[in-house]
Amino acid sequence: MTIRNITETDLPAVLDVIHRSFATVAEEFSLTRENCPNHTSFLPMEKLMNHYNWGWLMFGLYDKDRLIGYFSLSEEKDGAYELHNLSVLPEYRHKGAGKLLLTHAKETVREKGGRKITIGIIDESTLLKNWYAENGFVYTGSKKFAHLPFTAGYMEQVL
């Protein structure tokens, strides 16, 4: 497996990986276009293209020539980078793909001179929260938004 920078021509495949990966989350938490239209499982191409045009760092994990995983990073303030849309196709989960992507994200942030990675997750996702904790992230709190049918949870890792 190799990690490569995403180009504009890769975006349709990226969107497919994001949709297929986050569909399991949507199903687990009963998220629909009606009750949570902005959930990542329903991400429109226009928004992904905006992220690309804003200069977000985008990376894909490939098994030979097949895109199987993805993440992006946006530079925030004070040396922090936010990790977005870390995703692995369901059939590749629990085989180390997510850890490879996360390790690459940390290395990229360090190379860019960043000092911290932040993430937002579904707070009720104990499995995901525990996975990030096992990989060095610390829980920093949560917030309930009226427009979301779940609680937003926040974690970070100082590098």
KEVEXTOR-695199 format. One record per residue (C-alpha): residue number from 1; residue in three letters; y, z, x. Coordinates in Angstrom, 3 decimals. Layout:
! residues N
R;NUM;ALA;Y;Z;X
...
END
This chain:
! residues 159
R;1;MET;0.000;0.000;0.000
R;2;THR;3.478;-0.834;1.218
R;3;ILE;6.988;0.084;0.116
R;4;ARG;9.616;-2.649;0.068
R;5;ASN;13.234;-2.992;-0.969
R;6;ILE;13.671;-4.454;-4.432
R;7;THR;15.549;-7.736;-4.763
R;8;GLU;17.173;-9.139;-7.873
R;9;THR;14.206;-11.456;-8.461
R;10;ASP;11.910;-8.383;-8.552
R;11;LEU;13.772;-6.787;-11.470
R;12;PRO;11.588;-8.196;-14.291
R;13;ALA;8.469;-6.770;-12.588
R;14;VAL;10.312;-3.476;-11.986
R;15;LEU;11.234;-3.251;-15.658
R;16;ASP;7.599;-3.815;-16.622
R;17;VAL;6.448;-1.012;-14.283
R;18;ILE;9.117;1.345;-15.653
R;19;HIS;8.228;0.567;-19.275
R;20;ARG;4.476;0.893;-18.740
R;21;SER;4.826;4.074;-16.686
R;22;PHE;7.221;5.862;-19.004
R;23;ALA;5.344;4.755;-22.137
R;24;THR;2.836;7.543;-21.458
R;25;VAL;5.702;10.043;-21.372
R;26;ALA;7.138;8.671;-24.607
R;27;GLU;3.738;9.005;-26.235
R;28;GLU;3.163;12.533;-24.938
R;29;PHE;6.515;13.759;-26.246
R;30;SER;6.621;11.569;-29.399
R;31;LEU;9.706;9.696;-28.231
R;32;THR;10.626;6.560;-30.152
R;33;ARG;13.485;4.072;-30.191
R;34;GLU;14.690;5.913;-33.302
R;35;ASN;14.678;9.507;-31.995
R;36;CYS;15.429;8.753;-28.321
R;37;PRO;16.760;5.198;-27.857
R;38;ASN;18.029;5.876;-24.324
R;39;HIS;14.701;7.109;-22.955
R;40;THR;13.569;5.313;-19.810
R;41;SER;10.559;3.844;-21.616
R;42;PHE;13.035;1.695;-23.572
R;43;LEU;15.326;0.821;-20.632
R;44;PRO;16.973;-2.582;-21.222
R;45;MET;17.192;-5.174;-18.437
R;46;GLU;20.984;-5.062;-18.652
R;47;LYS;21.034;-1.402;-17.596
R;48;LEU;18.575;-1.995;-14.742
R;49;MET;20.718;-4.920;-13.592
R;50;ASN;23.775;-2.660;-13.684
R;51;HIS;22.009;-0.165;-11.405
R;52;TYR;21.204;-2.994;-9.024
R;53;ASN;24.786;-4.287;-9.073
R;54;TRP;26.177;-0.787;-8.532
R;55;GLY;24.297;-0.714;-5.257
R;56;TRP;21.587;1.773;-6.135
R;57;LEU;18.875;1.807;-3.498
R;58;MET;15.727;0.417;-5.134
R;59;PHE;12.198;0.479;-3.766
R;60;GLY;8.856;-0.805;-4.968
R;61;LEU;5.349;0.277;-4.041
R;62;TYR;2.999;-2.682;-3.718
R;63;ASP;-0.777;-2.878;-3.698
R;64;LYS;-1.103;-6.206;-1.892
R;65;ASP;1.394;-8.312;-3.893
R;66;ARG;1.238;-6.277;-7.102
R;67;LEU;4.143;-3.935;-7.879
R;68;ILE;2.566;-0.615;-8.910
R;69;GLY;5.372;1.904;-8.434
R;70;TYR;9.132;2.183;-8.238
R;71;PHE;12.088;4.497;-7.690
R;72;SER;15.813;4.237;-7.122
R;73;LEU;18.450;6.436;-5.530
R;74;SER;22.147;6.689;-6.323
R;75;GLU;24.590;8.302;-3.934
R;76;GLU;26.433;11.128;-5.631
R;77;LYS;28.901;13.533;-3.979
R;78;ASP;28.707;16.011;-1.116
R;79;GLY;25.692;14.368;0.547
R;80;ALA;23.559;14.401;-2.596
R;81;TYR;21.462;11.524;-3.889
R;82;GLU;19.957;11.386;-7.364
R;83;LEU;16.385;10.156;-7.707
R;84;HIS;15.873;7.885;-10.709
R;85;ASN;12.867;6.463;-12.522
R;86;LEU;10.130;7.433;-10.080
R;87;SER;7.243;5.658;-11.743
R;88;VAL;3.640;4.747;-11.026
R;89;LEU;1.454;2.595;-13.253
R;90;PRO;-1.016;4.837;-15.109
R;91;GLU;-4.081;3.312;-13.446
R;92;TYR;-2.693;4.200;-9.989
R;93;ARG;-1.784;7.824;-10.718
R;94;HIS;-3.415;10.809;-8.990
R;95;LYS;-4.176;8.704;-5.907
R;96;GLY;-1.145;9.583;-3.774
R;97;ALA;1.160;6.747;-4.886
R;98;GLY;3.821;9.075;-6.292
R;99;LYS;3.806;11.179;-3.144
R;100;LEU;4.248;8.034;-1.022
R;101;LEU;7.277;7.057;-3.093
R;102;LEU;8.751;10.557;-2.980
R;103;THR;8.273;10.806;0.783
R;104;HIS;10.023;7.443;1.191
R;105;ALA;12.894;8.664;-0.993
R;106;LYS;13.345;11.752;1.184
R;107;GLU;13.233;9.682;4.385
R;108;THR;15.777;7.226;2.961
R;109;VAL;18.184;10.002;1.998
R;110;ARG;17.910;11.538;5.477
R;111;GLU;18.514;8.121;7.113
R;112;LYS;21.639;7.698;4.972
R;113;GLY;22.916;11.102;6.091
R;114;GLY;22.220;12.773;2.759
R;115;ARG;21.401;16.454;2.537
R;116;LYS;19.977;16.840;-0.961
R;117;ILE;17.993;15.015;-3.656
R;118;THR;18.489;15.890;-7.316
R;119;ILE;16.398;14.876;-10.317
R;120;GLY;16.496;15.194;-14.074
R;121;ILE;13.238;15.550;-15.996
R;122;ILE;11.943;16.497;-19.406
R;123;ASP;11.992;20.273;-19.062
R;124;GLU;8.952;20.677;-21.300
R;125;SER;6.857;18.551;-18.901
R;126;THR;5.137;21.373;-17.049
R;127;LEU;2.884;18.935;-15.189
R;128;LEU;5.835;16.994;-13.778
R;129;LYS;7.858;20.119;-13.041
R;130;ASN;4.917;21.584;-11.124
R;131;TRP;4.348;18.328;-9.209
R;132;TYR;7.939;18.245;-8.006
R;133;ALA;7.770;21.949;-7.099
R;134;GLU;4.607;21.301;-5.075
R;135;ASN;6.573;18.618;-3.250
R;136;GLY;9.461;20.862;-2.263
R;137;PHE;11.809;20.738;-5.247
R;138;VAL;13.376;23.852;-6.734
R;139;TYR;14.174;24.259;-10.415
R;140;THR;17.928;24.668;-10.949
R;141;GLY;18.183;24.947;-14.723
R;142;SER;18.138;23.131;-18.018
R;143;LYS;20.434;21.934;-20.737
R;144;LYS;19.842;21.045;-24.376
R;145;PHE;21.689;17.968;-25.592
R;146;ALA;22.099;17.346;-29.332
R;147;HIS;21.171;13.666;-28.974
R;148;LEU;17.867;14.349;-27.164
R;149;PRO;14.632;15.572;-28.777
R;150;PHE;13.768;17.478;-25.577
R;151;THR;15.487;19.763;-23.085
R;152;ALA;16.794;18.197;-19.881
R;153;GLY;15.542;20.011;-16.785
R;154;TYR;17.072;19.787;-13.320
R;155;MET;15.533;20.197;-9.904
R;156;GLU;16.676;19.584;-6.346
R;157;GLN;15.489;19.614;-2.785
R;158;VAL;17.726;20.377;0.164
R;159;LEU;16.674;18.272;3.139
END
